[in-house]
Structure formats: C-alpha cells, structure tokens
Amino acid sequence: MSLDKINDLGLHNGGSLQEELAAALTRVLASGWFVLGPEVQAFEKEFAAYCGVKHCVSLANGTDALELVLRGVGVDAGDEVITAANAGMYSSTAILAIGAKPVYADIEESSMLLSVKAAEAAITKHTKAIIVTHLYGQMADMPAFRAMADKYAIPLIEDCAQSHGAASGGKRVGAWGDAAAFSFYPTKNLGALGDGGAVVSSSEMIASRVRALRQYGWESKYQVAHRGGRNSRLDEMQAALLRIKLQRLDNWNRKRRDIALAYNHGIKHPAIRLPQVNGEDYVGHLYVIRLNRRDALRDYLKQHGIASEVHYPILDYRQPAVSAQYREVSLPISEKTTSEILTLPCYPELTMAEVEKVCEVINGWHA
Ligand SMILES: Cc1ncc(COP(=O)(O)O)c(C=O)c1O
C-alpha cells in the first residue's frame, strides 16, 4: 500500500494502457508526421463530439487555451474579466498576459465555485468576459451563469481543466459557455504524457480565431491577420495518446466518483466537512475536505505516510506578483475556505483498501 502521492501517474498510465500508448507512439513515429497532422485532426473531432460542441482547437497547454479563448471572444488590453480568486492563478495569468484586468468575485460557501450573484455584482461597462472555473471536478451552476451572461450579453468562458466529462442534465462542461478551455496536463482526468490543451466552442468565429492564434496569427501561411498569435500546437504524439485515453475517460470518472463516495461514507470525524460528490456534475478530479485545523491534519497524515495537498494555498489577489494592485480586495468566503481546504489522494487506480486506510487514519485523529 502506497499513499505517499495524491495521484500516481505511473500506475495510471501502466498495465494494458501502457501497451496501447506505446503502439500509438510507434504509429506516429512511422507516419513521419509530428505537428498538426491526422492524429490532431482526429482527436479534435472526437473531443468536440465528446463535449457536445461543433469545434475543438487543440493547443499546447491549458493556460494558452485560457489566453487564446479570451482573445478569441475579443478581450483586449484594458478590458475587465470576472473570475474567481481561488483557482490557482491560471485564469489570472491568461487575463494579465493580454493586458486585461482580472476582477475577482467571491465563491459559493457550499461548493467553493464562483457565485453567480457575486459575478453579476462585479459587472461594469468594461467587463468583456466571465470565466467560470469548474474547480475540483465540480460543475458550477451553468444554467444560472448562462442566463446571466445572456442577460448582459457578456461572453461566458468555462475553465474545464479540472472537470473533463462532468455534466448536468446530460450536457457536458464545455458546451454551456460561449467557449471553454481545457488542459491535458498529465494529472488531469484526461491527461497527456506531457503538456496539452484545447479550446472548444460551437461558434465558428471563436474557433477560427483561436485556430489562427495558435499558429502565429496566420490567416493563411505566412500571412498574419490577428495580433496576439504564437506557436501553441498540440503535437501528433500527444493527440494519438489522448485519443486512446478519451475512450477510457468516462470509466475513470466513474471510479474517481466511487472513491469520493467511499471517502464520504468512511470519514466520520466531527471536525471535518465533506464535499458533495454524488452526481454526474462531479468527476472526482480532486477530493477536497474542509476543517479548521487543516495544517495539523496535514502533518498528522504525513506522519502516517499519507500525502495531501492544498488546492490552492494563495488566492490570486494575494499572489506576490500582483498583490500591490489588490490591497482593497477582500473576498470573505474565498479567504475563509483557503485556510480550510485539504486534498486527499484520489485517482482511478486507488484501491478501496487504500481509501479505507486513509479514512481509518483520519477517524483516529485527535483534533
Ligand atoms: C483550473 C485550471 N485552469 C488552468 C490550468 C492550466 O493548465 P496548464 O497547466 O495546462 O497550462 C490548470 C492546471 O494546470 C487548472 O487546474
């Protein structure tokens, strides 16, 4: 039994999957085509169909996906973009890269996801987009966000880096916003063996802009029609690997959810608040508990050989790189929960015996 990692990528990519992945790499090697070729085209088609949207534009990573999707919906320097502050600085990094301004709105106490009400209250005449992050594998209240974005005619962007496959009423994340950004970083529910990302959208206009921006802003070869372009391409090897892993995604998500449910049944400690994990709108990317003495439990788990993490320890507006501009900002719920959250091991290959062991250790903790 090894619980010293919150995610074991060796196990995740091993066994029969390893053979399939190796065969895919050999196939690409033999094809002699390494960038923007048939594997990328096939993956984009398959992932768009999976998400229930018309277009997928694959990219080099999820942070580029956020930046290019913002550019794709028309965000420019000086514009405001509303986002949560508890989601690891990724959306802020993308907004700042454009020279736009992140405007932080508070989260819901129960889910720790961006609050619709708080986001609506943060709208000004300079607001050019809203980013909703489906943090921890939980889906935000998308019918309410959709209605609000339509009311103000503001583009709604989903950050789905932690929620591949989550759905509500049969409609998956990525299909609710005007466009959505995905990361395929190796630890994600759908992870490459290296970096990768994508923008999905049913808007031909947004998709074609992002497609141009991922390749220097080219409209056609060597003709740069869009500012803000760069090289951000998913390579053929990663696309071939992702095509194989996409076929297993729903099964992995079910396993992650089962693990989360087993934790929820097994953890009986009165000091610990458990997450809501039992719908298809949760895909178990991270299993996050809450408690007042978070750091003490973390130390205790470490003594018992059990890994844990904090996603994330610093709110975006408190990050040293930007905090001077945000001295006036204070979001009470984001601040309170940041000191309470603790992520326990959760990945599809974790065994029920390991989950039981973690529960037993936690239940034996004298807070
Ligand atoms: C919520 C969220 N958004 C964006 C990203 C950025 O993705 P990448 O690391 O592929 O740039 C990540 C994770 O890494 C993430 O967790």
The ligand as an SDF file (V2000), in Angstrom:
LIG
                    3D

 16 16  0  0  0  0  0  0  0  0999 V2000
   -8.3240   25.1400  -13.2720 C   0  0  0  0  0  0  0  0  0  0  0  0
   -7.1070   25.1560  -14.1330 C   0  0  0  0  0  0  0  0  0  0  0  0
   -7.0450   26.0090  -15.1670 N   0  0  0  0  0  0  0  0  0  0  0  0
   -5.9770   26.0560  -15.9770 C   0  0  0  0  0  0  0  0  0  0  0  0
   -4.8920   25.2410  -15.7820 C   0  0  0  0  0  0  0  0  0  0  0  0
   -3.7030   25.4210  -16.6670 C   0  0  0  0  0  0  0  0  0  0  0  0
   -3.4120   24.3410  -17.4570 O   0  0  0  0  0  0  0  0  0  0  0  0
   -1.9130   24.0580  -17.9610 P   0  0  0  0  0  0  0  0  0  0  0  0
   -1.1160   23.5950  -16.7830 O   0  0  0  0  0  0  0  0  0  0  0  0
   -2.0930   23.0040  -18.9860 O   0  0  0  0  0  0  0  0  0  0  0  0
   -1.3910   25.3260  -18.5340 O   0  0  0  0  0  0  0  0  0  0  0  0
   -4.9240   24.3010  -14.7300 C   0  0  0  0  0  0  0  0  0  0  0  0
   -3.8720   23.3530  -14.4190 C   0  0  0  0  0  0  0  0  0  0  0  0
   -2.8110   23.1900  -14.6200 O   0  0  0  0  0  0  0  0  0  0  0  0
   -6.0600   24.2700  -13.8880 C   0  0  0  0  0  0  0  0  0  0  0  0
   -6.1300   23.4100  -12.8710 O   0  0  0  0  0  0  0  0  0  0  0  0
  1  2  1  0
  2  3  1  0
  2 15  2  0
  3  4  2  0
  4  5  1  0
  5  6  1  0
  5 12  2  0
  6  7  1  0
  7  8  1  0
  8  9  2  0
  8 10  1  0
  8 11  1  0
 12 13  1  0
 12 15  1  0
 13 14  2  0
 15 16  1  0
M  END
$$$$
